[in-house]
Amino acid sequence: MLRFVGIYGINALSFLTNVGAIFVYSALAGPSGYGTYGIYVALMSVFLILEISLLKTALAITERARAQHDEVESRALARSFLKLALIPILAGSIALIAVGNIIFPPDVLVRMGGTQIALIVVVEHVLAYPANSLSYHLARERRFNAVYGLRLLGTILRHCLAWTVLLITGSIEMAIVAIVLRGLIFGVFSYAWLRLRLPRSDGPAERPPVGAFAMLASFMATALALLAIQEIPSIYIARTFDREVLGSYRFLYDLTAAIWFVATIYPTVLFTYLLPKRGQMDRAETRRRVEPLSNALLVFHLTYYLVVCVVLAGMSSLGVGLFSAQMPFAFAVIAAVSLLGYSRFQIEAIQALGQGRLALIAVASSCIVVAAFFWLFPGSGDTRFIGWGWLLGQFMLTALLSLVLANATQDIPKALRNIAIAVVGFSIMTVAHDTLPLSSVIWLGIVLAVASGLVGLALLLRLYMTFRNLGAETER
């Protein structure tokens, strides 16, 4: 349990860094400049989830190969996979650059469009590619603090480079270009670490199985569909309104989405924890591991949503205008952000249990629903629908993932209960904000947040007991 506390301590620093960065970029670049930086964040997210998918696939390859190979051979297979995976990554990167301006057209005042920003992101990722191998080795050795410390270092370096150039030149475009240096520094550092700190070994006699790349494709497709759900509102705003409206939306989205520092543990520690040993799944044991995590995380994200709604409503009642431009869609966006954090846990659990294709179907279906919603309201001018459209997709996603996870653990009743909690819990404040006086919204939120928080504390205690009982096995 102390390991998890340490990891979340590192993630808390990442959280504070990213929250502070939102205000710095907004103040230095203005709403239009922040809208441009928001495009970089959206495209950079594609490669962030790619890196996570690579790590998960490499870990799964190693665990499954241990059933037929020794430890050295299984790790060599994973290393070979990481090298060969660069070929399809480069092919996909070229396609992303080609369609960049179609997704994010250049603004009248800011001529840097999606194509130029995508090229910068691709170069940054390719230069930093050795960091994927370093993260794999650290994760296999269960040095999770080092894995997340490496990510924190990358975050700080990215911001420092961008801020320095932005302060000197005043150009958000030059600041984004400067981030390429982060990839170069990170790549050289990772390559040197691998050469100096880890012993070299001969590669395996056989190449990674085709199923390894199919698994990577499934993980990547799921992550990209999930990213599409997140970014469809940004694309809709970019094509319907101007960069100032986009910057206003991204300001609220990025600020509240910082809660996902909790979810950053899912693709590494949690995925490794739930991965069946040697590829053999025990349903009873899996249920014992998944259920307390699922309950605690659902209530945690619900409590976060309620607390943020209370804070926003309180600021509005006091006449604080910091979020006045976002209030028409604020509560629904916060609900969608919070609920998506829980959905990320469900996806990691399902993929770890070998049901990755079903997770892909669930995410893709929800993505289609969100896209259809915004397609039905083109240019409506009512930003209130931004939050509701995204939240609708999140309700569907959570319900589908809950059913898939229930099928894997054979626990349908609890899945139906969690679906009901999600639909009611994550919509009640949004509905109240649209129908009740502001004072009633504040008191309702306080009561619900306190109740949810108390339940969350009880579930966290149960989760601690579960981890303590399973601690010895997790170490193995």
C-alpha positions, 0 to 999 in steps of 0.5 A: 500500500505504501508503494501506491501512496508513493506513486500517487505522491509523484502523480500529485506533483504532476497534477500540480504541475499541469494545473499550474501550466493551464493558468500559465499558458492561458495568461501568457498566450491568451484564449486564442493562444491557449486554444492553439496549445489545446490542439497540441495537447489533443494530438500529443494525447494520441502518442501518450496513449500509444506509449501506454499501449506499447507498455501494456502489450509488452507486459502482457507478452512477457506474462503469457510467454512465461508459460512456455519460455524462461524469464530471459526469453520472455523479456527478449520477446517483449524487447523485440516487439518494441523495436518492430512496433516502430514500423506501424507507428511511423505509418500511422504518424504519416496518416495523422500528419496528412489529415491534421488540417482537416481535423483542426483547420488553421485559424485566421489569426493563428496559421499553425493548423493540425498538420504542422502541430502533428508533425511536431508531435511526431518528431517529439515522440520518435526522438523519445522512443527509447523511453518506451523500452526503459519504462518496460524494464522498470515496470517488469522490475516493479519499479513503478515509482521510477516509471512515474518519476520518469513521466513527471520528469518529461512533463516538467521538461516539456513545460519548462521548454515551452514557457521559456520560449513563450516568455522570450518570443511571445509566440505560442507557435515557437513554444510548441516547436521548442517542445521537440527538444524534450523528445531529444533529451528524453531519448538520449537519456533513456538510451544511455540508461539502457546501455549503461544500467542494464545488461545487453543480451542476445535477441530471441530465436523467434519473433514476437507472435502476430497476436502481439501486434493484434493486441497492440492494435486492439489497445490502440484502437480502444485508446484512440476511440476513447480519445475521440470521445474526449476530443469530439467536443473540441473538434465541434467547437473548433469548426463551429465557433472560434479559437476563443470559445475553444480556449474557454472550453479547453480551460475548464476541460483541462483544469477538471481533467487533471483528476485523471492523475488518479487514473495514470496508475491504471495502465501500469500498476493496475494492469500488472496487478490484474493481469492473470499469471501466466495467462491463466484466469481464475474468475473467483480470484479476479472478482476478489481483486476487481470488486473493491477497486471498482466500488472505491473508484466509482465513488471517488470519481462521483465525490470529485464531481460533486465537490467541483460542482459545489465549488463552481456554484459557490463561486457563481453565487459570490459573483466570481466571474472566473468560470462565467463563460463556461457555466452553460456547459460546466456541470455536464462537462465535469460529470463527463470528465469524472465518469470517464476516469472511472471508465478508464479503470474498467477498460484497463481491467477488461483488457488485463483479463483478455477481453480487449476486443469487447472493450474496443466495441464498447468504446467505439459504439459510445464514440459513434453516439457522441459523434451522432449527437453533435452531428444532429446539432451543427452550428446550433450556437448553444454551448449547453449541448456540448456537455450533455452530448459528451455525458450521454456518450459516457453513460453509454460507455460506462454501462457497456463496460460494466456489462463486459466486466460483469461477464468476465467476473460473473457478477451481473447484479453488481454491474447493474447497481453500478450502472444505476449509480453512474446514471443517477449520481453523475446527472443529478447536479447537472439537472439541478443546475438547469432547474433549481435555484442556485442556493438549492444547488449548493446545499444539494451538492454539499449533502451529496458530496458529504454522503459520497465522501463518507461512503468513499472512506469506508470503501477505501478502508476495505480496499486497503484491507484487500491490498494488504491481504494480497500484498505478498502475491502482488510482490511475486 
